[in-house]
């Protein structure tokens, strides 16, 4: 009989295993689909992206499926300049 703790541990393991697989693909090929400025970046940048993509793979996958690009930057300086 499986306990609730074992189910939770298995679910977390599966989440992170899928995240690692997605993160590897995203760091190598997928990041340029969301942000064109990532084209031609180095290994260190891709390594950093890997860890972020592995953690937030569900959100990034949703953006890829929807075909969303990099969101427009919104900050106080741009808001003031638009006036």
KEMIMI-387160 format. One record per atom (N, C-alpha, C): residue number from 1; y, x, z; atom name. Coordinates in steps of 0.001 Angstrom, whole numbers. Atoms other than C-alpha are relative to their C-alpha. Layout:
! KEMIMI-387160
<num NUM, v Y, u X, w Z, atomo CA>
...
END
This chain:
! KEMIMI-387160
<num 1, v -1179, u 844, w 0, atomo N>
<num 1, v 0, u 0, w 0, atomo CA>
<num 1, v 1246, u 892, w 0, atomo C>
<num 2, v -1238, u -775, w 101, atomo N>
<num 2, v 3418, u 1335, w -960, atomo CA>
<num 2, v 1056, u -578, w 938, atomo C>
<num 3, v -1049, u 445, w -909, atomo N>
<num 3, v 6191, u 1212, w 1559, atomo CA>
<num 3, v 1324, u -98, w -752, atomo C>
<num 4, v -1326, u 145, w 606, atomo N>
<num 4, v 9791, u 335, w 845, atomo CA>
<num 4, v 650, u 1360, w -208, atomo C>
<num 5, v -584, u -1338, w 133, atomo N>
<num 5, v 10803, u 3945, w 1435, atomo CA>
<num 5, v -556, u 727, w -1220, atomo C>
<num 6, v 606, u -638, w 1173, atomo N>
<num 6, v 8346, u 5172, w -1214, atomo CA>
<num 6, v 542, u -587, w -1293, atomo C>
<num 7, v -559, u 650, w 1189, atomo N>
<num 7, v 9672, u 2650, w -3712, atomo CA>
<num 7, v 1417, u 494, w -249, atomo C>
<num 8, v -1377, u -488, w 144, atomo N>
<num 8, v 13251, u 3746, w -3053, atomo CA>
<num 8, v 15, u 1444, w -488, atomo C>
<num 9, v 70, u -1399, w 423, atomo N>
<num 9, v 12348, u 7426, w -3390, atomo CA>
<num 9, v -431, u 96, w -1455, atomo C>
<num 10, v 445, u -1, w 1398, atomo N>
<num 10, v 10491, u 6730, w -6638, atomo CA>
<num 10, v 1111, u -465, w -934, atomo C>
<num 11, v -1094, u 504, w 834, atomo N>
<num 11, v 13433, u 4733, w -8008, atomo CA>
<num 11, v 1100, u 1046, w -154, atomo C>
<num 12, v -1019, u -1049, w 67, atomo N>
<num 12, v 15890, u 7514, w -7155, atomo CA>
<num 12, v -485, u 1149, w -874, atomo C>
<num 13, v 563, u -1062, w 836, atomo N>
<num 13, v 13577, u 10094, w -8739, atomo CA>
<num 13, v 66, u -377, w -1475, atomo C>
<num 14, v -44, u 457, w 1396, atomo N>
<num 14, v 13316, u 8033, w -11932, atomo CA>
<num 14, v 1436, u -1, w -510, atomo C>
<num 15, v -1409, u 12, w 394, atomo N>
<num 15, v 17103, u 7558, w -12016, atomo CA>
<num 15, v 474, u 1405, w -340, atomo C>
<num 16, v -455, u -1369, w 238, atomo N>
<num 16, v 17728, u 11300, w -11732, atomo CA>
<num 16, v -776, u 684, w -1117, atomo C>
<num 17, v 756, u -562, w 1122, atomo N>
<num 17, v 14936, u 12194, w -14170, atomo CA>
<num 17, v 578, u -492, w -1323, atomo C>
<num 18, v -647, u 539, w 1203, atomo N>
<num 18, v 16452, u 9873, w -16775, atomo CA>
<num 18, v 1386, u 603, w -170, atomo C>
<num 19, v -1322, u -613, w 48, atomo N>
<num 19, v 19866, u 11273, w -15888, atomo CA>
<num 19, v -42, u 1425, w -506, atomo C>
<num 20, v 124, u -1385, w 466, atomo N>
<num 20, v 18701, u 14846, w -16446, atomo CA>
<num 20, v -296, u 42, w -1494, atomo C>
<num 21, v 311, u 43, w 1434, atomo N>
<num 21, v 17217, u 13967, w -19839, atomo CA>
<num 21, v 1226, u -422, w -802, atomo C>
<num 22, v -1205, u 448, w 692, atomo N>
<num 22, v 20335, u 12053, w -20878, atomo CA>
<num 22, v 1080, u 1069, w 65, atomo C>
<num 23, v -1023, u -1031, w -163, atomo N>
<num 23, v 22602, u 14782, w -19494, atomo CA>
<num 23, v -201, u 1164, w -940, atomo C>
<num 24, v 286, u -1092, w 929, atomo N>
<num 24, v 20875, u 17434, w -21560, atomo CA>
<num 24, v 383, u -391, w -1421, atomo C>
<num 25, v -365, u 461, w 1345, atomo N>
<num 25, v 21196, u 15394, w -24754, atomo CA>
<num 25, v 1513, u -156, w -129, atomo C>
<num 26, v -1433, u 256, w 61, atomo N>
<num 26, v 24765, u 14396, w -23932, atomo CA>
<num 26, v 795, u 1295, w -60, atomo C>
<num 27, v -725, u -1274, w -8, atomo N>
<num 27, v 25895, u 17957, w -23192, atomo CA>
<num 27, v -130, u 723, w -1333, atomo C>
<num 28, v 220, u -696, w 1270, atomo N>
<num 28, v 24406, u 19231, w -26455, atomo CA>
<num 28, v 625, u -758, w -1166, atomo C>
<num 29, v -415, u 737, w 1192, atomo N>
<num 29, v 25224, u 16425, w -28893, atomo CA>
<num 29, v 887, u -1207, w 263, atomo C>
<num 30, v -668, u 1275, w -214, atomo N>
<num 30, v 26631, u 13296, w -27292, atomo CA>
<num 30, v 1457, u 54, w 399, atomo C>
<num 31, v -1366, u -59, w -516, atomo N>
<num 31, v 29872, u 14503, w -25756, atomo CA>
<num 31, v 1027, u -113, w -1123, atomo C>
<num 32, v -962, u 71, w 1106, atomo N>
<num 32, v 31556, u 14838, w -29157, atomo CA>
<num 32, v 110, u -1403, w -575, atomo C>
<num 33, v -98, u 1391, w 455, atomo N>
<num 33, v 30798, u 11182, w -29899, atomo CA>
<num 33, v 1033, u -779, w 806, atomo C>
<num 34, v -999, u 663, w -839, atomo N>
<num 34, v 33043, u 10151, w -27019, atomo CA>
<num 34, v 1351, u 683, w -53, atomo C>
<num 35, v -1252, u -755, w -39, atomo N>
<num 35, v 35644, u 12892, w -27245, atomo CA>
<num 35, v -45, u 1111, w -1041, atomo C>
<num 36, v -12, u -978, w 1091, atomo N>
<num 36, v 36380, u 14810, w -30437, atomo CA>
<num 36, v 524, u 1361, w 444, atomo C>
<num 37, v -542, u -1281, w -447, atomo N>
<num 37, v 38266, u 17491, w -28515, atomo CA>
<num 37, v -1065, u 879, w 653, atomo C>
<num 38, v 1090, u -794, w -569, atomo N>
<num 38, v 34923, u 18635, w -27047, atomo CA>
<num 38, v -741, u 805, w -1065, atomo C>
<num 39, v 664, u -734, w 1083, atomo N>
<num 39, v 33850, u 19953, w -30448, atomo CA>
<num 39, v 360, u 1483, w 84, atomo C>
<num 40, v -217, u -1436, w -17, atomo N>
<num 40, v 33419, u 23724, w -30442, atomo CA>
<num 40, v 181, u 607, w 1383, atomo C>
<num 41, v -159, u -530, w -1353, atomo N>
<num 41, v 33446, u 24116, w -26671, atomo CA>
<num 41, v -1166, u 912, w 360, atomo C>
<num 42, v 977, u -1012, w -374, atomo N>
<num 42, v 31480, u 26812, w -24888, atomo CA>
<num 42, v -1101, u -499, w 916, atomo C>
<num 43, v 1168, u 295, w -820, atomo N>
<num 43, v 28355, u 26947, w -22788, atomo CA>
<num 43, v 399, u -429, w 1410, atomo C>
<num 44, v -417, u 343, w -1361, atomo N>
<num 44, v 30193, u 26782, w -19449, atomo CA>
<num 44, v 484, u -1444, w 52, atomo C>
<num 45, v -462, u 1392, w 56, atomo N>
<num 45, v 31935, u 23548, w -20433, atomo CA>
<num 45, v -1182, u -951, w -124, atomo C>
<num 46, v 1173, u 861, w 196, atomo N>
<num 46, v 28640, u 22061, w -21619, atomo CA>
<num 46, v -846, u -85, w 1270, atomo C>
<num 47, v 753, u 20, w -1259, atomo N>
<num 47, v 26956, u 23044, w -18340, atomo CA>
<num 47, v 664, u -921, w 1014, atomo C>
<num 48, v -726, u 889, w -907, atomo N>
<num 48, v 29657, u 21276, w -16353, atomo CA>
<num 48, v -186, u -1452, w -423, atomo C>
<num 49, v 193, u 1357, w 523, atomo N>
<num 49, v 29348, u 18223, w -18590, atomo CA>
<num 49, v -1409, u -497, w 308, atomo C>
<num 50, v 1386, u 389, w -289, atomo N>
<num 50, v 25574, u 18230, w -18058, atomo CA>
<num 50, v -115, u -644, w 1373, atomo C>
<num 51, v 132, u 532, w -1353, atomo N>
<num 51, v 25891, u 17698, w -14309, atomo CA>
<num 51, v 726, u -1337, w 163, atomo C>
<num 52, v -711, u 1272, w -57, atomo N>
<num 52, v 28490, u 14963, w -14690, atomo CA>
<num 52, v -730, u -1101, w -742, atomo C>
<num 53, v 734, u 990, w 796, atomo N>
<num 53, v 26487, u 13208, w -17394, atomo CA>
<num 53, v -1296, u -399, w 681, atomo C>
<num 54, v 1233, u 324, w -708, atomo N>
<num 54, v 23314, u 13425, w -15324, atomo CA>
<num 54, v 269, u -973, w 1145, atomo C>
<num 55, v -333, u 887, w -1114, atomo N>
<num 55, v 25056, u 11694, w -12428, atomo CA>
<num 55, v 479, u -1368, w -476, atomo C>
<num 56, v -613, u 1250, w 464, atomo N>
<num 56, v 26951, u 9055, w -14435, atomo CA>
<num 56, v -570, u -447, w -1340, atomo C>
<num 57, v 592, u 252, w 1308, atomo N>
<num 57, v 24492, u 8583, w -17295, atomo CA>
<num 57, v 38, u -1470, w -388, atomo C>
<num 58, v -15, u 1428, w 330, atomo N>
<num 58, v 24472, u 4796, w -17067, atomo CA>
<num 58, v 1351, u -392, w -601, atomo C>
<num 59, v -1339, u 323, w 500, atomo N>
<num 59, v 28243, u 4553, w -17574, atomo CA>
<num 59, v 247, u 622, w -1373, atomo C>
<num 60, v -197, u -665, w 1288, atomo N>
<num 60, v 28267, u 7091, w -20405, atomo CA>
<num 60, v -851, u -631, w -1092, atomo C>
<num 61, v 857, u 665, w 983, atomo N>
<num 61, v 25336, u 5414, w -22151, atomo CA>
<num 61, v 609, u -1326, w -432, atomo C>
<num 62, v -651, u 1268, w 338, atomo N>
<num 62, v 27165, u 2087, w -21979, atomo CA>
<num 62, v 1180, u 226, w -945, atomo C>
<num 63, v -1130, u -303, w 888, atomo N>
<num 63, v 30270, u 3659, w -23558, atomo CA>
<num 63, v -483, u 393, w -1384, atomo C>
<num 64, v 545, u -386, w 1300, atomo N>
<num 64, v 28145, u 5180, w -26324, atomo CA>
<num 64, v -514, u -1211, w -764, atomo C>
<num 65, v 539, u 1195, w 653, atomo N>
<num 65, v 26399, u 1879, w -27052, atomo CA>
<num 65, v 1125, u -887, w -509, atomo C>
<num 66, v -1140, u 829, w 411, atomo N>
<num 66, v 29712, u 24, w -27191, atomo CA>
<num 66, v 868, u 670, w -1055, atomo C>
<num 67, v -789, u -717, w 998, atomo N>
<num 67, v 31177, u 2698, w -29455, atomo CA>
<num 67, v 1402, u 330, w 463, atomo C>
<num 68, v -1330, u -292, w -536, atomo N>
<num 68, v 34112, u 3377, w -27149, atomo CA>
<num 68, v 328, u 1479, w -167, atomo C>
<num 69, v -487, u -1373, w 79, atomo N>
<num 69, v 36171, u 6505, w -27644, atomo CA>
<num 69, v 673, u 359, w 1314, atomo C>
<num 70, v -701, u -433, w -1205, atomo N>
<num 70, v 38142, u 8467, w -25077, atomo CA>
<num 70, v 1122, u -988, w 301, atomo C>
<num 71, v -1070, u 952, w -319, atomo N>
<num 71, v 40431, u 6055, w -23215, atomo CA>
<num 71, v 1367, u 664, w -70, atomo C>
<num 72, v -1370, u -514, w 52, atomo N>
<num 72, v 44161, u 6431, w -23682, atomo CA>
<num 72, v 446, u 376, w 1405, atomo C>
<num 73, v -470, u -457, w -1307, atomo N>
<num 73, v 45725, u 8400, w -20874, atomo CA>
<num 73, v 1135, u -897, w 468, atomo C>
<num 74, v -1028, u 870, w -570, atomo N>
<num 74, v 47817, u 6212, w -18602, atomo CA>
<num 74, v 464, u 615, w 1311, atomo C>
<num 75, v -556, u -557, w -1226, atomo N>
<num 75, v 50074, u 7870, w -16048, atomo CA>
<num 75, v 1482, u -337, w 69, atomo C>
<num 76, v -1403, u 356, w -226, atomo N>
<num 76, v 53600, u 7549, w -14667, atomo CA>
<num 76, v 919, u 586, w -1063, atomo C>
<num 77, v -853, u -636, w 1004, atomo N>
<num 77, v 55082, u 9966, w -17201, atomo CA>
<num 77, v -62, u -751, w -1336, atomo C>
<num 78, v 128, u 738, w 1267, atomo N>
<num 78, v 53705, u 8100, w -20214, atomo CA>
<num 78, v 591, u -1402, w 109, atomo C>
<num 79, v -579, u 1328, w -205, atomo N>
<num 79, v 54707, u 4744, w -18747, atomo CA>
<num 79, v 1513, u 66, w -83, atomo C>
<num 80, v -1454, u -162, w 37, atomo N>
<num 80, v 58272, u 5982, w -18269, atomo CA>
<num 80, v 479, u 316, w -1411, atomo C>
<num 81, v -388, u -363, w 1363, atomo N>
<num 81, v 58386, u 7428, w -21788, atomo CA>
<num 81, v -76, u -1188, w -952, atomo C>
<num 82, v 145, u 1171, w 862, atomo N>
<num 82, v 57323, u 4080, w -23291, atomo CA>
<num 82, v 1147, u -979, w 156, atomo C>
<num 83, v -1106, u 937, w -246, atomo N>
<num 83, v 60393, u 2316, w -21855, atomo CA>
<num 83, v 1127, u 217, w -970, atomo C>
END
